[in-house]
Amino acid sequence: MTELAAINPERHAKKVWKRVTDYAFAAEQTVIPLVGTELGKAALAMPTGFVKLDAGYQLVAITSLQTKTNLYVAPNGTWLGGYIPAALRGYPFQLAQQEGAENFILCINEASGLVVENTEDGNAFFDDQDQPTQGIKDILNFLTKVEASRAVTQGAVNALADAGLI
C-alpha cells in the first residue's frame, strides 16, 4: 500500500526515516520503470523493454514474465541482480507534482514502515531550525536528477513510438 505524504516540518519534525534494508517492497513488481541515464547499466544486468500504458510506452526493466513476481528479489528481500534501478533506490521517497503546478514536492510513503517516531534510531527529516537535513537534500537531489532524465527518456520513447519503431 502507498500512503504518500508531502515532507514538511509540521508533519515530520518529530519523526525519523530509516534506510531500506531489503527490497521486499518490490517483490511483486514484474516491471520497473527506467530512465535513459541508467539504461546502459540496467541492460547489462537485466532484460529491458517497453510496456504499453494508456499514455503511450514506457521504458522498463523486466523482472519476470509471471504476474506479481520479481525474480530479482530473494525470499528474504535481498536484491539478487547486479544493478538496482533508480526507481527502487529512491524508495520510500518519491517526487509528486500537484495538478497545474510545475514544481515537484518531495513525498514519502508513510505506509512503508520506514517512517517512525523520533524515539527510534533513524535519520532526521529536519534540523533544529526546521531546515531539511543533508540526507533529505541528497535524496531530493537524486530524485530531481532522475525526474529530469525521465522527461528526456519519455521524449525519446515517444519519438520511437511515433516513428513506428516500437
C-alpha positions as CSV (number, residue, x, y, z in Angstrom):
1,M,0.0,0.0,0.0
2,T,1.2,3.5,-0.7
3,E,0.4,6.5,1.5
4,L,2.3,9.4,0.1
5,A,2.7,12.4,2.3
6,A,4.5,15.7,1.5
7,I,7.5,16.1,3.7
8,N,7.1,19.2,5.9
9,P,8.2,20.3,9.4
10,E,4.7,20.2,10.8
11,R,4.3,16.6,10.0
12,H,7.8,15.2,10.1
13,A,9.9,17.3,12.6
14,K,9.3,14.7,15.4
15,K,9.8,11.7,13.1
16,V,12.8,10.0,11.5
17,W,13.2,7.8,8.4
18,K,15.1,4.6,8.1
19,R,17.0,3.4,5.0
20,V,15.8,0.5,3.0
21,T,17.3,-2.7,4.3
22,D,15.7,-5.1,1.8
23,Y,13.7,-5.0,-1.4
24,A,10.7,-7.0,-0.3
25,F,8.5,-3.9,-1.2
26,A,9.4,-4.7,-4.9
27,A,8.8,-8.5,-4.7
28,E,5.6,-8.2,-6.9
29,Q,6.9,-5.7,-9.4
30,T,7.1,-7.5,-12.7
31,V,8.5,-4.4,-14.5
32,I,10.3,-1.4,-13.0
33,P,10.5,2.0,-14.8
34,L,13.9,3.0,-16.1
35,V,15.3,6.3,-17.3
36,G,17.8,6.7,-20.1
37,T,20.8,7.6,-17.9
38,E,20.7,4.2,-16.2
39,L,19.8,2.1,-19.3
40,G,23.5,1.1,-20.0
41,K,24.0,-0.4,-16.6
42,A,20.5,-1.8,-16.3
43,A,20.7,-3.5,-19.7
44,L,23.9,-5.3,-18.7
45,A,22.1,-6.7,-15.6
46,M,18.6,-7.4,-16.6
47,P,16.2,-7.6,-19.6
48,T,14.8,-4.2,-20.7
49,G,11.9,-3.3,-22.9
50,F,8.8,-1.2,-23.4
51,V,5.4,-1.6,-21.9
52,K,2.2,0.0,-23.4
53,L,0.4,2.3,-21.0
54,D,-2.7,4.5,-21.5
55,A,-0.4,7.5,-22.3
56,G,2.0,5.6,-24.6
57,Y,5.0,3.4,-24.0
58,Q,7.4,3.3,-21.0
59,L,11.0,2.1,-20.8
60,V,11.2,-0.7,-18.1
61,A,13.4,-3.3,-16.6
62,I,11.7,-6.7,-16.8
63,T,12.0,-8.8,-13.6
64,S,9.7,-11.7,-14.6
65,L,7.3,-13.0,-17.2
66,Q,4.9,-14.1,-14.4
67,T,2.4,-11.7,-12.9
68,K,3.3,-10.3,-9.4
69,T,6.7,-11.9,-9.5
70,N,10.1,-10.3,-9.3
71,L,12.9,-12.8,-9.8
72,Y,15.5,-10.3,-8.6
73,V,14.1,-10.2,-5.1
74,A,15.0,-13.2,-2.9
75,P,12.5,-14.6,-0.3
76,N,14.4,-12.7,2.4
77,G,14.2,-9.4,0.4
78,T,17.8,-9.4,-0.8
79,W,18.3,-7.9,-4.3
80,L,19.8,-10.6,-6.5
81,G,20.7,-8.5,-9.5
82,G,23.9,-6.7,-10.4
83,Y,22.1,-3.3,-10.8
84,I,19.3,-1.8,-8.7
85,P,17.1,0.6,-10.8
86,A,16.8,4.2,-9.6
87,A,13.0,3.7,-9.1
88,L,13.9,1.3,-6.3
89,R,16.9,3.2,-4.9
90,G,14.8,6.2,-4.1
91,Y,12.2,4.2,-2.0
92,P,10.3,5.2,0.2
93,F,10.7,8.7,-1.3
94,Q,9.0,10.0,-4.4
95,L,8.5,13.3,-6.2
96,A,4.9,14.3,-6.7
97,Q,3.6,17.1,-8.9
98,Q,0.5,18.9,-7.9
99,E,-2.1,19.3,-10.6
100,G,-1.4,22.5,-12.5
101,A,1.9,23.1,-10.8
102,E,5.4,22.9,-12.4
103,N,7.4,22.2,-9.3
104,F,7.7,18.8,-7.6
105,I,7.2,18.1,-4.0
106,L,9.3,15.6,-2.0
107,C,7.0,12.9,-0.5
108,I,7.5,9.8,1.5
109,N,5.4,6.6,1.6
110,E,4.3,6.6,5.2
111,A,2.9,3.0,4.9
112,S,6.5,1.8,4.1
113,G,7.3,1.2,7.8
114,L,10.4,3.3,7.3
115,V,8.9,6.5,8.9
116,V,9.0,6.2,12.7
117,E,8.8,8.4,15.8
118,N,12.0,10.2,16.8
119,T,12.4,7.9,19.8
120,E,13.9,5.3,17.5
121,D,17.2,5.2,15.6
122,G,16.9,6.9,12.2
123,N,17.6,9.9,10.0
124,A,16.1,13.2,10.8
125,F,14.0,15.0,8.2
126,F,14.7,18.5,9.6
127,D,17.3,20.2,11.8
128,D,16.6,22.4,14.8
129,Q,15.8,25.3,12.5
130,D,13.2,23.3,10.6
131,Q,15.6,23.1,7.6
132,P,15.9,19.9,5.6
133,T,18.9,17.7,6.8
134,Q,21.7,16.9,4.4
135,G,20.2,13.4,3.9
136,I,16.9,14.8,2.7
137,K,18.7,17.3,0.5
138,D,20.7,14.4,-1.0
139,I,17.5,12.4,-1.7
140,L,15.8,15.4,-3.3
141,N,18.9,16.0,-5.5
142,F,18.9,12.3,-6.6
143,L,15.2,12.2,-7.3
144,T,15.3,15.6,-9.2
145,K,18.1,14.2,-11.5
146,V,16.0,11.0,-12.1
147,E,12.9,13.1,-12.9
148,A,14.9,15.2,-15.3
149,S,16.1,12.1,-17.0
150,R,12.6,10.6,-17.0
151,A,11.3,13.6,-19.0
152,V,14.1,13.3,-21.6
153,T,13.7,9.5,-21.7
154,Q,9.9,9.8,-22.3
155,G,10.6,12.2,-25.1
156,A,12.9,9.7,-26.8
157,V,10.4,6.8,-26.2
158,N,7.6,8.8,-27.7
159,A,9.8,9.6,-30.7
160,L,10.5,5.9,-31.2
161,A,6.8,5.1,-30.9
162,D,5.8,7.9,-33.4
163,A,8.3,6.5,-35.9
164,G,6.7,3.1,-35.6
165,L,9.8,1.5,-34.1
166,I,8.1,0.1,-31.0
